[in-house]
C-alpha cells in the first residue's frame, strides 16, 4: 500500500512524496481529517528554528494537533472503521520501540512508575518534530496513541485536544481545592487562553483568584472569566495580588520579561509553570528564585493519559462555547501543497488571533 506524505523539504517549500505503508501489529490505519497549525510548525515553515535542527529534521510532514477517522483497526478491538479519533503525537519509547523496549520501567526514568511522565520520555517519537505529522492522506499510528472522540464533541473542538492536554498536564498539578490561592496566567495569546480556560474548567477559581497579564486589550477581552491586567498601561504593583501559582505562556523573545515578572510577583514558595518555548537561552532572576524558594516546573507535550479527561470535559457546552472564541472563522481546505502553503503563509503573518483549522481533502 502507498500513502502520500506532504513534507516540508525546506523553509516555505512543500513536496508531495509517495511512501510505502504497511501496518505492523498494534498499529491502526488512520485518515487524517483535520488539523491545527502550531507555533512550532510555523517555526519550521519559516526557517526560524536553529540551522542544525532544520538540517536534522527536514524533510518531514508538519502538524501534530489533529484528528482523523479509522480506516482499518487492524485488530484493535476498541476501534471500528469510521471512528473519529484524536491522534496523540507523543509516542513514548516503550510503544514505538517494542522490539527493543518491553515496558515503561525499562524505557527511561521519565516513563517509570513515579517518573515525571512519559511526555518527557528520552526515547519519545513526536509527530512533526523529526517524524512525519498529519499532513499525509493515510497514516499508520499505534492504537495506544489514539483516543476516541465522544459523539458530543465537534471536530473543531476535538482538534484542540492536544493543546488542551498540555494545559491540563500543567493545571492538574494544582491542588484540587485552591482555597484562596492566587493563580496567574501570563500571555494573552492562544496558549494563554487555553491554559486559563483549562484552569477555569478543572479548578474553577473565581475571577478574583484567576488573573491574566497581557499586553492587548482586544485579546484580553476574551478572558471574561478572569481578572485582566495590561502590563504596558497599568501599574500592577498596586493592583495585582502576589502569586501562588503562575503559568508562563509567552515564550520567544519575551519569555525573559514574563518569567522575571512572575518571579517579582511570586509569593514565597510559589510554583512557576513554564509552557512557552524559546529558541535561545533565557536569563532569569535566580537571586529571587533562591530567596523566595520558588519552584520552576517545565511542561512539554502531554502523555496519552491526559487526553480522556480533556475529551470528557469537551462534552460540556459551556466549555465548548468558551473554546469557540479561540477558533479562527476561516477554515482552510487543504487539497494540495499550494493550499497548504497558503494556510501556512496566513498563519505565519500573525495578522489574527486564535487557532487556524485545516480540513484535509487530499
N, C-alpha and C positions, 0 to 999 in steps of 0.2 A: 504493500500500500504506500502511496505517496501523499505527502502533505506539502502545502505551500507556506513558506515562512517569510514574512515581510520584515527583513532585517535592516537595521541601521548599519550601513557599512562604513560611513564616515559622517562627520557632522553635516547636517542638512541633506543627507542623501540616503534614501531608502532603496532597497532592491528586493524583488521577489525571487526566492530561491526554493527549488524543489528539494525535498529531503525524504529519505526513507522513513517509514513509520511502521513499527512492529511492536505490538503490546506485549509487555512482559507480565509475569504473574504479579498480581497486586496493583496493576495499572488499569485505568479506565480511559476510554476514548471519549474526549470532550470536544464539542464545537464551541469555541468562544463566541459569545453573542454581544456582550457589552463590556466596555472598559472605561477607565478614567485616567487622565494624564496626571502623573505625579511630578512634583518639582524635580525629583531625581531623574525622571525620564527627560525632562526639558534640559537638564544639565548635560546629559549625553548628546541630545539632539543639537544643541548649540555649541558643543565642544568646550563647555565650561568646566568639565572635570579635568583633573591633572592629566598631563600627556601620557604618563605611564599607565594610568587607569584606562584611558581610551585605547591605548595600544593593546592592553591585555584583554579587554572585554569586548571590543568590537571585532567582527560583526556580531550582532545579536538582535533579536526581536524585542521591542520595548513593551511596556505596560505590565504591571503586576497587580493593579487594582482591577478586578473584573469578575465576570460570571460567565457561565456557559450552560449548555444542555448536554446531557449524556447521550452519546451516540451508541456506545457499546459498553455495558457494565463489565464485561469480561470476567464474569463470575463473582463480582462484588454484590453480595446479597442485599445490601441496603439501598441499592440504586436500581432504577428501571430506565429504559430508553425514554428520552424526552424529559427526564427530571431536570429541574433547574438546580444548579449548584454554584456555590462560591468557590473559586479556585484559590486555595491557600498558597501563597507564593513561597513561603518559608518551608523548605523540605529539609528536616534535620538529617544528620548523617546516618542514624540508625534506620531511616526509612529508605534513602536512595542508595546506600552502600550496603545492601543486605548481604552481599557476598563476602564482605569483609567485617562488618559490624553487626552483631546479632541482637543487641539490646541497648536500651538507654544507658544502663550502667557502664557498658563498655565504650560508649560513644565518646563522651567528653565530660569534664566536670560540670558544665552548664546543664547537660541533659540528665545527670544523675539525680536520684532522689535527694531532695534538699538543695539542689543546684539553683542557680539564678534563673534558669528557664531555657528551654530548647531554642527560643528565638535568638539566643546568644551562642548557639552551638558553634564549635570550632570547625565542624565539618559541614556547615549548612550549605545548601543549594538554594539560592534565592533568585526567583524569576526576574528578568530584566536587569540583573546585576551579574553579568558573566554567563547567564543562561537564558535561553530564549523565553520571552514572556508571551503574552496573549495575542500578539499580532501574528497569528497563524490561523489557517482555516480549520485545522484539526490539531489536537494536542493529546499526547499520552501523559497522564498525570496519576500519581499514587492515589488510590482510593482513600487512604488515611488522611490525605490533604485536600479533600473535597468536602464541602459542607452543604447539606440540602437546604434549600431556601423555603421557608414556610409560605403557604399559599397567600397569606395575608400581607406579605412583603412585596411591594412593587419592585420591578427590575432596577430602576434608577436608584432606589434606596439600598437595595442589596449590593450594588456596585460600591457603595460607600463603606461596606462592612470591613474591608481591610484596614482602612484608615481609622474606623471606629474601634477596631480591635486593638490597634496600637494605643489609642487613647484609653481604652478600657484596661489594658495592661498596666498603665501608669495609675489610673484613677482607682483601680481595685486595691491598691496598696494604701489608700486612705483608710482610716478606721471606719467601721460600719456606722458608728454614731459619732458624728463630728462635734457634737456639743456646740460650744461657742467658738470653735476653731475658725480662723480666718484663712480662706483659700483664695489664691490669686493666680490668674492666667495672664501671661504676658504675650501679646501678639494678637492683632485683630484680623489676621488672615484666616484662610480656611482651616489650617491646623488648630489655631487658637479657638475657632468656633466649634470645631469637632470636640476638642478637649473640654471646653466649657459645657457643651451640650451633654457630654457623657457624664461629667461630674454632676450636673443637674439631674440627669436621669437616674443615676445609680446611687447617689448620696443625698440628693435633694436639699442642698443648703439654700437658705433664703437669700434674696439679693443683698441683704446686709452682711452676709458671710461669704458670698461669692463675688469676687472682684475681677474686673477686666481692665488691663492697662494697654492702651493702644495709641495710635497716632492720627487716626482719621475718623472724624465724627460720623460720616456717612456709613462707614463699615461698622462702627461701634453701635449704631442704632439697631442693628440686627440682634445684639446681645441684650434683649429686653428682660432677660431672666437674671441678669447680674447688675451690679453697680459698676458703671464705667468711668474711666478717668483718661484724659488725654495728657500724655506725658509732656507734650510740647507746649501746651497752653495753660496748664493748671499747676499750682504749687501743691504738689502731692504730700509734701511733708506735713501739711496742716490737716489733710483730709483722709489720707489712705492709712488704714489701721496696720500695725505691724503684722507680718505674715507668719502663719504657722506652716503652711504648705504653699509652695509656689511652683508653677508649671511654665517653663520657658519654651515657647513655641515660635520663636523668631528665626533663629539660625542665620546663616550667611554672614554678611559683613556687620550686621547689627547685633549679633549674638553677644558680643562683648558688653555692649550697653545694657542689654536685657538681663544678663546674668549678674552683672555687678549691681544693677538696680535692685534685683531680688535680694542680693546679699546685704545691701544697705538697709532694706526694709524688713529683713527677716528677724523674727524673734529668736532668742537663744534656743538652740535645739531644733530649729526649723529644718524641714526637708525641702530640697530644691530638686525637682524633676527636670531633666534636660531632654527635650524632644527635638529641638531644632538641629539641623545638620549644617555644618560649616566645612568648607574645603581646607581652610587654613587653621592653624592653632589659634586659640582664643585666650588672651590674657585675662586672668580673673584675680580678684582681691583675696588672696589666700590668708592675709593677716586677719581679716574679719571672719573668714570661714573658721579659722582656728579659735579666735576669741569667742565666737558665738556657738561653737560646736555644731556647725551646720553640716547636714548630710547631703551630699550630691548623689543623685541616683540617675544613671543613664538608661533611657528606654529606646531600644532599637527593634523595629519589627514586632511581631507578635507570634506566639505559638498557636497551634490549631485549637488548643483548649479554650482560647479566648473568644472563639467565634460563636459557639452555641448561645452563650448569654447575650451577646450582641444581637444575633439574629432573632432571638426570642423578644428582646426589647423593641426590635423594629416592628413588631406587631402593633405596638401602641400608637394609635392615631395621633396623639399629641406629640410624640417623639417624631413621627413621620412628618408632621406639619412643621416642626422646628427645623428639621433637616432639609425640608424642601427649599428653604431660603438659601441653602448652600449650592443648589444645583443650577448651573447656568442654563438659561432658557433655550439656547441654541444647541441642539443635538447634532453632532456631526456623523453623517452616514459614511462609512468607510468601505469603498468598493475596490480601491486600488492604491498604489503608492502615492499618486497625486493627491487623492483625498486625505491620506494620512499626513502628508507634508503640509497641506492646508490647515489641518487641525492643529498640528504642532506649531506652525508659524503663528496662528492665532493665540495659542497658549503662551508661547514664548514672548509675545508682545506685551503681555501682562496688562492689557487695557481693559480689565474686567475684574470682578471679584467672584470667587466661587470655584466649583469643580466642573470641568468640561467633561461631558459624557460622549463616548464614541459608540456608535451602533455598527457592529461588524456585519457587512453584507458582501463578503469576498466573492 
